[in-house]
Amino acid sequence: MIIASDKIKELRDKTDVSIMVCKKALEKADGDIEKAMLVLREEGVKIAEKKSERALKAGVVESYIHSTKQVGVMVEVRCETDFVARNEEFQKFAHNIAMHIAAANPEDAEELARQDYIKKPEITIEEYVKDNIQKFGENIEISQFARYKV
């Protein structure tokens, strides 16, 4: 099946996954964008499982201070290489995790993983991490965080 480039672009814009992966997902889904997103999600889980044993030698410490200056968060997000750690999109991902922690106040990493992601409530934080593992092609882990409130 030949997939129109505008559909590939639309899926890429929605998911930030590479063009070739988007094309393959659309082929599996017979050109249906919503089904292709489900295919990508399933593939992302498989990729995350494969990469879960890889060593996390790099990462970032990201912070978020709420505009009221009453809540602040520091989070360590680990990845495999400094190449990914320096990537602007990875840093944005870490910042989004910090914002989520500020808003949702999870007790620990396990609870955090189960929470619905505040910016996209149809997925959990665990799924958001797996989506980013697929996007960056590296193992990623939210290793520790601290939330402060006045």
Secondary structure, DSSP 8 states (H G I E B T S, - for coil): ----HHHHHHHHHHH---HHHHHHHHHHTTT-HHHHHHHHHHHHHHHHHHHTTS---EEEEEEEE-TTSSEEEEEEEEES-HHHHT-HHHHHHHHHHHHHHHHH--SSHHHHHHSEETTEEEEEHHHHHHHHHHHHTS--EEEEEEEEE-
